[in-house]
Amino acid sequence: LMVWLRRCTHYLFIVVVAVNSTLLTINAGDYIFYTDWMWTSYVIFTLSQSLMLAVGAAY
């Protein structure tokens, strides 16, 4: 379960980065939307990091 969870958060992060790069390319001119997405990505990243730390402490 531990390895599976870690792998999931890792893949989730990769997906977030990939989507982020794609949106940056597509919406290069849409600055407001981009900063909004960056904030969302940052929140998701922070949550996944906290989750991994919590799981690591639990096991």
Distance bins in CASP14 RR format, pairs under 12 A and 6 or more apart:
PFRMAT RR
TARGET T0000
AUTHOR 0000-0000-0000
RMODE 2
METHOD distances of the structure
MODEL  1
1 7 0 0 0 0 0 1 0 0 0 0 0
1 8 0 0 0 0 0 1 0 0 0 0 0
1 55 0 0 0 0 1 0 0 0 0 0 0
1 56 0 0 0 0 0 1 0 0 0 0 0
1 58 0 0 0 0 0 1 0 0 0 0 0
1 59 0 0 0 0 1 0 0 0 0 0 0
2 8 0 0 0 0 0 1 0 0 0 0 0
2 9 0 0 0 0 0 1 0 0 0 0 0
2 52 0 0 0 0 0 1 0 0 0 0 0
2 54 0 0 0 0 0 1 0 0 0 0 0
2 55 1 0 0 1 0 0 0 0 0 0 0
2 56 1 0 0 1 0 0 0 0 0 0 0
2 57 0 0 0 0 0 1 0 0 0 0 0
2 58 0 0 0 0 1 0 0 0 0 0 0
2 59 1 0 1 0 0 0 0 0 0 0 0
3 9 0 0 0 0 0 1 0 0 0 0 0
3 10 0 0 0 0 0 1 0 0 0 0 0
3 55 0 0 0 0 0 1 0 0 0 0 0
3 56 0 0 0 0 0 1 0 0 0 0 0
3 59 0 0 0 0 0 1 0 0 0 0 0
4 10 0 0 0 0 0 1 0 0 0 0 0
4 11 0 0 0 0 0 1 0 0 0 0 0
4 55 0 0 0 0 0 1 0 0 0 0 0
5 11 0 0 0 0 0 1 0 0 0 0 0
5 12 0 0 0 0 0 1 0 0 0 0 0
5 48 0 0 0 0 0 1 0 0 0 0 0
5 51 0 0 0 0 1 0 0 0 0 0 0
5 52 0 0 0 0 1 0 0 0 0 0 0
5 54 0 0 0 0 0 1 0 0 0 0 0
5 55 1 0 1 0 0 0 0 0 0 0 0
5 56 0 0 0 0 1 0 0 0 0 0 0
5 58 0 0 0 0 0 1 0 0 0 0 0
5 59 0 0 0 0 1 0 0 0 0 0 0
6 12 0 0 0 0 0 1 0 0 0 0 0
6 13 0 0 0 0 0 1 0 0 0 0 0
6 48 0 0 0 0 0 1 0 0 0 0 0
6 49 0 0 0 0 0 1 0 0 0 0 0
6 51 0 0 0 0 1 0 0 0 0 0 0
6 52 1 0 0 1 0 0 0 0 0 0 0
6 53 0 0 0 0 0 1 0 0 0 0 0
6 55 1 0 0 1 0 0 0 0 0 0 0
6 56 0 0 0 0 1 0 0 0 0 0 0
6 59 0 0 0 0 0 1 0 0 0 0 0
7 13 0 0 0 0 0 1 0 0 0 0 0
7 14 0 0 0 0 0 1 0 0 0 0 0
7 52 0 0 0 0 0 1 0 0 0 0 0
7 55 0 0 0 0 0 1 0 0 0 0 0
8 14 0 0 0 0 0 1 0 0 0 0 0
8 15 0 0 0 0 0 1 0 0 0 0 0
8 48 0 0 0 0 1 0 0 0 0 0 0
8 51 0 0 0 0 1 0 0 0 0 0 0
8 52 0 0 0 0 0 1 0 0 0 0 0
8 55 0 0 0 0 0 1 0 0 0 0 0
9 15 0 0 0 0 0 1 0 0 0 0 0
9 16 0 0 0 0 0 1 0 0 0 0 0
9 44 0 0 0 0 0 1 0 0 0 0 0
9 45 0 0 0 0 1 0 0 0 0 0 0
9 46 0 0 0 0 0 1 0 0 0 0 0
9 47 0 0 0 0 1 0 0 0 0 0 0
9 48 1 0 1 0 0 0 0 0 0 0 0
9 49 0 0 0 0 1 0 0 0 0 0 0
9 50 0 0 0 0 0 1 0 0 0 0 0
9 51 1 0 0 1 0 0 0 0 0 0 0
9 52 1 0 1 0 0 0 0 0 0 0 0
9 53 0 0 0 0 0 1 0 0 0 0 0
9 54 0 0 0 0 0 1 0 0 0 0 0
9 55 0 0 0 0 1 0 0 0 0 0 0
9 56 0 0 0 0 0 1 0 0 0 0 0
10 16 0 0 0 0 0 1 0 0 0 0 0
10 17 0 0 0 0 0 1 0 0 0 0 0
10 45 0 0 0 0 0 1 0 0 0 0 0
10 48 0 0 0 0 1 0 0 0 0 0 0
10 49 0 0 0 0 0 1 0 0 0 0 0
10 51 0 0 0 0 0 1 0 0 0 0 0
10 52 0 0 0 0 1 0 0 0 0 0 0
11 17 0 0 0 0 0 1 0 0 0 0 0
11 18 0 0 0 0 0 1 0 0 0 0 0
11 48 0 0 0 0 0 1 0 0 0 0 0
12 18 0 0 0 0 0 1 0 0 0 0 0
12 19 0 0 0 0 0 1 0 0 0 0 0
12 41 0 0 0 0 0 1 0 0 0 0 0
12 44 1 0 0 1 0 0 0 0 0 0 0
12 45 0 0 0 0 1 0 0 0 0 0 0
12 47 0 0 0 0 1 0 0 0 0 0 0
12 48 1 0 0 1 0 0 0 0 0 0 0
12 49 0 0 0 0 0 1 0 0 0 0 0
12 51 0 0 0 0 1 0 0 0 0 0 0
12 52 0 0 0 0 0 1 0 0 0 0 0
13 19 0 0 0 0 0 1 0 0 0 0 0
13 20 0 0 0 0 0 1 0 0 0 0 0
13 41 0 0 0 0 1 0 0 0 0 0 0
13 42 0 0 0 0 0 1 0 0 0 0 0
13 44 0 0 0 0 1 0 0 0 0 0 0
13 45 1 0 0 1 0 0 0 0 0 0 0
13 46 0 0 0 0 0 1 0 0 0 0 0
13 47 0 0 0 0 0 1 0 0 0 0 0
13 48 1 0 0 1 0 0 0 0 0 0 0
13 49 0 0 0 0 1 0 0 0 0 0 0
13 51 0 0 0 0 0 1 0 0 0 0 0
13 52 0 0 0 0 1 0 0 0 0 0 0
14 20 0 0 0 0 0 1 0 0 0 0 0
14 21 0 0 0 0 0 1 0 0 0 0 0
14 45 0 0 0 0 0 1 0 0 0 0 0
14 48 0 0 0 0 0 1 0 0 0 0 0
15 21 0 0 0 0 0 1 0 0 0 0 0
15 22 0 0 0 0 0 1 0 0 0 0 0
15 41 0 0 0 0 0 1 0 0 0 0 0
15 44 0 0 0 0 1 0 0 0 0 0 0
15 45 0 0 0 0 0 1 0 0 0 0 0
15 48 0 0 0 0 0 1 0 0 0 0 0
16 22 0 0 0 0 0 1 0 0 0 0 0
16 23 0 0 0 0 0 1 0 0 0 0 0
16 37 0 0 0 0 1 0 0 0 0 0 0
16 38 0 0 0 0 0 1 0 0 0 0 0
16 40 0 0 0 0 1 0 0 0 0 0 0
16 41 1 0 1 0 0 0 0 0 0 0 0
16 42 0 0 0 0 1 0 0 0 0 0 0
16 43 0 0 0 0 0 1 0 0 0 0 0
16 44 1 0 1 0 0 0 0 0 0 0 0
16 45 1 0 0 1 0 0 0 0 0 0 0
16 46 0 0 0 0 0 1 0 0 0 0 0
16 47 0 0 0 0 0 1 0 0 0 0 0
16 48 0 0 0 0 1 0 0 0 0 0 0
16 49 0 0 0 0 0 1 0 0 0 0 0
17 23 0 0 0 0 0 1 0 0 0 0 0
17 24 0 0 0 0 0 1 0 0 0 0 0
17 37 0 0 0 0 0 1 0 0 0 0 0
17 38 0 0 0 0 0 1 0 0 0 0 0
17 41 1 0 0 1 0 0 0 0 0 0 0
17 42 0 0 0 0 0 1 0 0 0 0 0
17 44 0 0 0 0 0 1 0 0 0 0 0
17 45 0 0 0 0 1 0 0 0 0 0 0
17 48 0 0 0 0 0 1 0 0 0 0 0
18 24 0 0 0 0 0 1 0 0 0 0 0
18 25 0 0 0 0 0 1 0 0 0 0 0
18 41 0 0 0 0 0 1 0 0 0 0 0
19 25 0 0 0 0 0 1 0 0 0 0 0
19 26 0 0 0 0 0 1 0 0 0 0 0
19 27 0 0 0 0 0 1 0 0 0 0 0
19 37 0 0 0 0 1 0 0 0 0 0 0
19 38 0 0 0 0 0 1 0 0 0 0 0
19 40 0 0 0 0 0 1 0 0 0 0 0
19 41 0 0 0 0 1 0 0 0 0 0 0
19 44 0 0 0 0 0 1 0 0 0 0 0
20 26 0 0 0 0 0 1 0 0 0 0 0
20 27 0 0 0 0 0 1 0 0 0 0 0
20 33 0 0 0 0 0 1 0 0 0 0 0
20 34 0 0 0 0 1 0 0 0 0 0 0
20 35 0 0 0 0 0 1 0 0 0 0 0
20 36 0 0 0 0 0 1 0 0 0 0 0
20 37 1 0 0 1 0 0 0 0 0 0 0
20 38 1 0 0 1 0 0 0 0 0 0 0
20 39 0 0 0 0 0 1 0 0 0 0 0
20 40 0 0 0 0 1 0 0 0 0 0 0
20 41 1 0 1 0 0 0 0 0 0 0 0
20 42 0 0 0 0 0 1 0 0 0 0 0
20 44 0 0 0 0 1 0 0 0 0 0 0
20 45 0 0 0 0 1 0 0 0 0 0 0
21 27 0 0 0 0 0 1 0 0 0 0 0
21 28 0 0 0 0 0 1 0 0 0 0 0
21 34 0 0 0 0 0 1 0 0 0 0 0
21 37 0 0 0 0 0 1 0 0 0 0 0
21 38 0 0 0 0 0 1 0 0 0 0 0
21 41 0 0 0 0 0 1 0 0 0 0 0
22 28 0 0 0 0 0 1 0 0 0 0 0
22 34 0 0 0 0 0 1 0 0 0 0 0
22 37 0 0 0 0 0 1 0 0 0 0 0
23 29 0 0 0 0 0 1 0 0 0 0 0
23 30 0 0 0 0 1 0 0 0 0 0 0
23 33 1 0 0 1 0 0 0 0 0 0 0
23 34 1 0 0 1 0 0 0 0 0 0 0
23 35 0 0 0 0 0 1 0 0 0 0 0
23 36 0 0 0 0 0 1 0 0 0 0 0
23 37 1 0 1 0 0 0 0 0 0 0 0
23 38 0 0 0 0 1 0 0 0 0 0 0
23 40 0 0 0 0 0 1 0 0 0 0 0
23 41 0 0 0 0 1 0 0 0 0 0 0
24 30 0 0 0 0 1 0 0 0 0 0 0
24 31 0 0 0 0 0 1 0 0 0 0 0
24 33 0 0 0 0 0 1 0 0 0 0 0
24 34 1 0 0 1 0 0 0 0 0 0 0
24 35 0 0 0 0 0 1 0 0 0 0 0
24 37 0 0 0 0 1 0 0 0 0 0 0
24 38 0 0 0 0 1 0 0 0 0 0 0
24 41 0 0 0 0 0 1 0 0 0 0 0
25 34 0 0 0 0 0 1 0 0 0 0 0
26 33 0 0 0 0 1 0 0 0 0 0 0
26 34 0 0 0 0 1 0 0 0 0 0 0
26 37 0 0 0 0 0 1 0 0 0 0 0
27 33 1 0 1 0 0 0 0 0 0 0 0
27 34 1 0 1 0 0 0 0 0 0 0 0
27 35 0 0 0 0 0 1 0 0 0 0 0
27 36 0 0 0 0 0 1 0 0 0 0 0
27 37 0 0 0 0 1 0 0 0 0 0 0
27 38 0 0 0 0 0 1 0 0 0 0 0
28 34 1 0 0 1 0 0 0 0 0 0 0
29 35 0 0 0 0 0 1 0 0 0 0 0
30 36 0 0 0 0 1 0 0 0 0 0 0
30 37 0 0 0 0 1 0 0 0 0 0 0
31 37 0 0 0 0 0 1 0 0 0 0 0
31 38 0 0 0 0 0 1 0 0 0 0 0
32 38 0 0 0 0 0 1 0 0 0 0 0
32 39 0 0 0 0 0 1 0 0 0 0 0
33 39 0 0 0 0 0 1 0 0 0 0 0
33 40 0 0 0 0 0 1 0 0 0 0 0
34 40 0 0 0 0 0 1 0 0 0 0 0
34 41 0 0 0 0 0 1 0 0 0 0 0
35 41 0 0 0 0 0 1 0 0 0 0 0
35 42 0 0 0 0 0 1 0 0 0 0 0
36 42 0 0 0 0 0 1 0 0 0 0 0
36 43 0 0 0 0 0 1 0 0 0 0 0
37 43 0 0 0 0 0 1 0 0 0 0 0
37 44 0 0 0 0 0 1 0 0 0 0 0
38 44 0 0 0 0 0 1 0 0 0 0 0
38 45 0 0 0 0 0 1 0 0 0 0 0
39 45 0 0 0 0 0 1 0 0 0 0 0
39 46 0 0 0 0 0 1 0 0 0 0 0
40 46 0 0 0 0 0 1 0 0 0 0 0
40 47 0 0 0 0 0 1 0 0 0 0 0
41 47 0 0 0 0 0 1 0 0 0 0 0
41 48 0 0 0 0 0 1 0 0 0 0 0
42 48 0 0 0 0 0 1 0 0 0 0 0
42 49 0 0 0 0 0 1 0 0 0 0 0
43 49 0 0 0 0 0 1 0 0 0 0 0
43 50 0 0 0 0 0 1 0 0 0 0 0
44 50 0 0 0 0 0 1 0 0 0 0 0
44 51 0 0 0 0 0 1 0 0 0 0 0
45 51 0 0 0 0 0 1 0 0 0 0 0
45 52 0 0 0 0 0 1 0 0 0 0 0
46 52 0 0 0 0 0 1 0 0 0 0 0
46 53 0 0 0 0 0 1 0 0 0 0 0
47 53 0 0 0 0 0 1 0 0 0 0 0
47 54 0 0 0 0 0 1 0 0 0 0 0
48 54 0 0 0 0 0 1 0 0 0 0 0
48 55 0 0 0 0 0 1 0 0 0 0 0
49 55 0 0 0 0 0 1 0 0 0 0 0
49 56 0 0 0 0 0 1 0 0 0 0 0
50 56 0 0 0 0 0 1 0 0 0 0 0
50 57 0 0 0 0 0 1 0 0 0 0 0
51 57 0 0 0 0 0 1 0 0 0 0 0
51 58 0 0 0 0 0 1 0 0 0 0 0
52 58 0 0 0 0 0 1 0 0 0 0 0
52 59 0 0 0 0 0 1 0 0 0 0 0
53 59 0 0 0 0 0 1 0 0 0 0 0
END
